[in-house]
Amino acid sequence: MHLILFLLFAGLCLAGAINLLLQSHPINSALSLIVVMTSLAVLYLLLGAEFLAAAQVIVYAGAVMVLFTFVIMLLNAGREERTLGSRAARTVGFPAVVVILAILATVILHIQGLGAATMQDGITSTEDLSTILFTKLLLPFEVTSVLILIAILGAVALARRGDGDTERLAGK
Amino acid sequence: MNPAPLQLAAHGIPLAWYLLLSAALFSLGVIGFLIKRNVITVFMSIELMLNAVNLTFVTFAHQWHAVKGQIFVFFVMMVAAAEAAVGLAIIIAIFRARATLAVDRIDLMKL
């Protein structure tokens, strides 16, 4: 059961990520990214992180991706133009990606003592998580809330239309 | 290295598979960052990389039965949400100024 779930959702994850690269319309890429994030939530659940699975669906697949699709539709982003990209990306980027993946795979396959994930063990309850979050890590948690507040204010300030913009857009 | 499926059903999925999946997702994110020409899709590739790293954190949290890894993922998620809000606001501002989303045309700061 565990194996089937893992293979199914790992496959969905990879398929979604590859589809994100292949699609030329941003909205299709955004929908594939939602597939990737939702499959990752299932994988978190298989690893016993139940709170993170819920947060992944609510925060990432929900809030963040709604923001993405909203901006894509607001800006009416069309099909992207296919260009070859920069020369640096082709000559340095792709070999570097292959090398990084090869190194990571080699290191991962040689790690000794890596365990296995089963359905029974290692489930972190939300209670355990919140106990640490609200006692030992209370200050970082509150700082994060201030960070999000600043981010909201910054987003509003950035996206707000300046005074000169209205006439310039009308003139176009 | 690859146990038979029956063994897997009894002993669970090796955590190395999760790590390999995470490495593959991260590499796909880097490739997307390099080949995509739309600034929103480039931004989505960055989100994909963040998610891949989160999977690694959760895997190691499971390996050591530690909650700290999951706490880290929680903070990464919160910062990523803030980052997405600010980043998309910047994209809206860029679109308003340049009327394009193609990264090839947004090259004012390029040498």
Interface residues (C-beta under 8 A of the other chain):
Chain A: M1 H2 L3 F6 A10 C13 L14 A17 I18 L20 L21 P26 S29 A30 L33 V36 M37 L40 L43 Y44 L46 L47 G48 A49 F51 L52 A55 Q56 V59 Y60 A63 V64 L67 F68 V71 I72 L74 L75 A77 E80 E81 R82 T83 G85 A89 G93 F94 V97 I100 L101 L104 A105 I108 L109 I111 L114 G115 A116 A117 T118 M119 G122 T124 D128 L129 I132 L133 L137 P140 T144 L147 I148 I150 A151 I152 G154 A155 V156 L158 A159 R161 D165 L169 K172
Chain B: M1 P5 L8 A9 H11 G12 I13 P14 L15 A16 W17 Y18 L19 L20 L21 A23 A24 L25 F26 S27 L28 G29 V30 I31 G32 L34 I35 K36 R37 N38 I40 T41 F43 M44 S45 E47 L48 N51 N54 L55 V58 T59 A61 H62 Q63 H65 V67 K68 Q70 I71 V73 F74 F75 M77 M78 V79 A80 A81 A82 E83 A84 A85 V86 L88 A89 I90 I91 I92 A93 F95 R96 A99 L101 A102 D104
